[in-house]
C-alpha cells in the first residue's frame, strides 16, 4: 500500500513539471514570433517607420505574455527600487566599463575588423537623438531582452537553477546576451552587429545585481551615446 506522503509528493511534482513545460514553450514561441516580426518589419515596412515600429515590437513581445499570464510588472524589472543603489552601481560601472570598451574597440579596429554602425549625432537635432536613444531604444530593448528574456530564463525551473542558482544566473546572462546580439544581426545585418553581445553582458549583470531595469536602461542609453561620440575617433 502506497504511503500518503509519497502520493502527495508525486501530486506536487506534476503541476510543477507542467508549468515548467508551459513556460519553456511560451519562451520559445515569444522568441520565434519576435524574430519573425522583426524580419517582416525589415522587409515590409519602409525604413522611416523603423524608428517606432521596432521599439513597439519589443514592448509588445514582453508585455503581451506578461499580461496574459497574469504576471507582475516587477517580473520585468519595472521598479524604481532600490533607486539610490542602482544609480551608485551605474556610476561605478560607467567608470570601469567605458574605458575598457574604448580600448577593445580600438583593438578591434586595429585588427581591421568592422565596427557596428550607429546613427551619428546631428548637430541641430542632438536632443531628439538623445531622447530617442534613451526613451525608445534603451527602454524598449531592456524591457524585452533583459526584463522578459533574461527574467524568464532565470525563472525556468531546471536542476541547475535549483542546485547552483548563481551558475544558472551567469548562464542566463550569456544566453540573453547571445539572443540580443543575434537579433541585432537580424535588424542591422552584418557580423559587426555581434559585438553587441559584450555590452549586453553588462546590461544583464546590472539587472541581476540591482533587480531593476533602471541601471540597465540608463547604462544602455549612455553606452549608445559613448559609442556615437567615440566612433569618429576610431575611423
N, C-alpha and C positions, 0 to 999 in steps of 0.2 A: 504493500500500500504506500502510495506516494505521500510524503510528508507535506503539510500545508506550507511550510517555509519554502520548499523547493518550487512548489506551484506558484507562489506569489512572486518569486524571483524571476521565473520564466515569463510570467504575465507582464512583469515590469519591463522586460527587455524588448518585447515585441513592439510596443509603440515607439521606443527609442530608435530601434532599427528602422522602422517605417519612416519616422520623422527625419532620420539622417538621410535615407534614400530620397525623400521628397526634397530636402534641402540641396542635395547634390544635383538632382535633376533640374531644380529651379536655377541653380547657379550656372549649369551648362547651357540651359535654354536662354538665359539672360545674356550670357557672353556671346553666344552664337547669333542671337537676334540683334544685339548691339553692333556686332561686326557686319552683319548683313545690311542693317540700316545705314551704317557708315559708308559702305560701298555704294549703296543706292544714292545717297546724298552726293557722293563724289561723281557718280555717273549721270545722274538726272538733274540735280539742282545746278543752276549757274553759280559760278564761283562767288558772285557778290552776295549770295544767300548763305554761304558757309559760316559767316561770322556769327549768325544767330542760330542756324539750324543744328550745328554740331553741339554747341552747349546745351540746347534744348534736348537733344538726344541723350546726353549724359545724365541730365537731371531726371528725364523720364525713365531711363533704364534703371536708375537707382530708386526712384520714387514709386513707380507702379508696383513692383514686387513687395516693397516695404509696406505700402498701404494695403495691398491685397492680403498679405499675410498678417496684418494687424500688429506690426512691429512698432516700437517706439522710435522717435526721431534720434534718440541717443544711440541707437544701434548703428546709425550712420555717422556718429561723431558730431551731430549737430547740437552742441552745447558750448557755452562760453566758459564753463567751469572746468578746471581752475584757470582763470584768465591770467592772473599775475604769474603763475608758474609757467604757463605756455609762452608768455612774452619773454620771460627770462631765458627759457630754453631756446627760443627762437633767436634771441640776440647772440647767445653763445655759439649756436650752430652757424650763424652767418659769419662770425669772426673766424671760425675754424674751417668752414667748408668752402667759402668763396675763393680765398687764395689758392686752395688746393685745386678747385675747379679750373682756375685760370692756368695753373701750371700744367694740368693734364690736357687742357685744350691746346696749349702751346706745343706740348709734346706731340699731340695728335696731328696738329698742322705740320710740324716739322717732319713727321714721317710721311708727309704727302697725302694724307687721308682727308676726305671731305668733311666739312662741318655741317651740322643741321642748319637749315635756313630759318630765319625769323624776320618778320616784317620790321623794317627799320623805323626808328622813332622819327616821325615827321616833326620838322621844326615848328610848324604852325599849328599842328594838332597833337602835341605831345600829351596833353591832359586826357583827351578821349582815348588815345592809345594806352595810356597808363591805366585808366579805369577799365578798359576792355581786358587788359591782362589780368587784373585782379578780380573784377566782378563777373566776367564771363568765363575766361579761360581757367583761371585758378579755382574759382568756386565750383564750377561745373565739373571739371576733371577730378577734383579732390572728392567731391560728393560721390562720384561713381567709382573711381579707381581705388580710392582709399576707404571712403565710407562704406560703399557696398562691396566691392570686390575683396579688399583686404578684410573688411569686417566679417563677411560671410565665410571666407577661408578660415579665419581664426575660430569661427563658431561651428565649423564642421566637426562632428564628433568622430575622432579616429583614435586608434590605440596609442599613436604617438602623441596626440594632443593631451591625452589623459595622463600618460606616463612622463612625458617630457614637454610640458607646456611652453617653456622658453625656446626649446629647439623648434617646436611647431610654429611659434611666433616668427622666428627667423626664416623658416621655410615659406611661411605665408607672405612675408615681405618680399622674398625673392620671386615667388610666383606672381604676385601682383605687379611687381616692377617689370617682369618679363611681359605680362599681358599689356601693361601700359606702353612699353616700347613697341610691341607688335602692332598695337592699334595706331601708334604714330606712323609706323611704316605704311599701314593701310591708308592713313589720312594724307600724309605728306609724300610718301614714296621715297625710295632710296635707302641704302644701307645706313647713311649717317643718322637717320632718324632713330636707329637702335641705341644711339648714345643717350637717349632719354632714359634708358634703363638705370643709369647711375644716379641722377638726381632723384629718380623715383624711389631708390633705396632710402634716401634721406627722408622723403615725404612719408614713406611707410613707417620708418623708425619714429618720426615725430608723432604720428598718430598713436602708435603703440605706447610711447613714453608719456605722452600728455593726455591720452584718451579723449582728445578733442581735435576737431578739424581746424581750429584757429591757427595753430602754428604751421601745419602743412599748407593751408591756403596762403597765408602771408609769405611763407618761405618760397612757395611756388611762384607767386607774383614777383617777389624780389629776385628770384633766380632768373626769371624771364627778362626782367629789367637789367640785371647784371650782365646777362649774356648779350643782350642787344647793345649795351654800351661797350662790352669787351670785344665783340666780333670785329668791328672795324680795325682794331689794333692787331688782330690776328691774321688779317688778309693783306 
